Amino acid sequence: MRSLISNVRTKQVIRVRWCLCIAGVLFLVIGLGMNEVRANSQGARGGNCYAGTYLFKSASNSLSMWTFTKDGNVLATSSVQKTLNFSDMQGVWKVTGPGEISALLLDFSFNDAGEPINVARLDVVLRRASRMCTKLEGELTLHFFEDGEDPLDPSTDTGEPLRDTLEGRRLTIQ
């Protein structure tokens, strides 16, 4: 009888240990998954505050809409695209300091016949103008890269850059 009781207890101990082992593995897997979720929710290295769509107005009086994604991409379109013959802008952004982000966007410029003539590079520094990132303000520098120049290497640009300032407000549903 004692060996039967001992055998049952041994099986129970093994089951408990097995359950604890499985629980430990699940805890580890779920914990790692949650760390991944937390990392992704931080956007472009802690810049989750900036993610969203903004309406910008430049000092030169153009309007544009920019969307900053949580993973560090930025998409933009401008009210002067048709007039000045250029495409939508696409690029990346990251947090560069307290309350500050930098963005790099590229677009294609076309002649009147619709043929590509250069790649434009927009380097932007934006600062929070409100606590909750509902307003941004900053400066931009625009370079045009002709054939033989590399838009990913600003030192290859032989032209004179254009500079402007801009202010933006986040789109929200009231």
WOLINRA-V495810 format. One line per field, one symbol per residue. phi: phi as a letter, one per 20 degrees, with the letter a starting at -180 (. if undefined). psi: psi as a letter, one per 20 degrees, with the letter a starting at -180 (. if undefined). A space follows every 10 residues. Layout:
phi->???
psi->???
This chain:
phi->.fffffffff ffffffffff ffffffgfff ffffffffff femflndgge gqdcddcefe medbdcdeef eneccbccfd gffelcegdc acbbfdrfmc ccccccbddc efenefcade dddccccfdb femeccbrcc cddddegndd fecgfefdee fdcbdbcccf fcee
psi->ghhggggggg hggggggggh gggggggggg ghghhggggh iibmmjkhhh papqoqprhj jqqqppooqh jjqppqqqij gggjlrrqqq brqqpirokq qqqpqqrpqq ahijpphrpq popppqqpjq hkkipqqaqq ppqporpiqo iinhiipirp qqqrrqpqpp pqp.
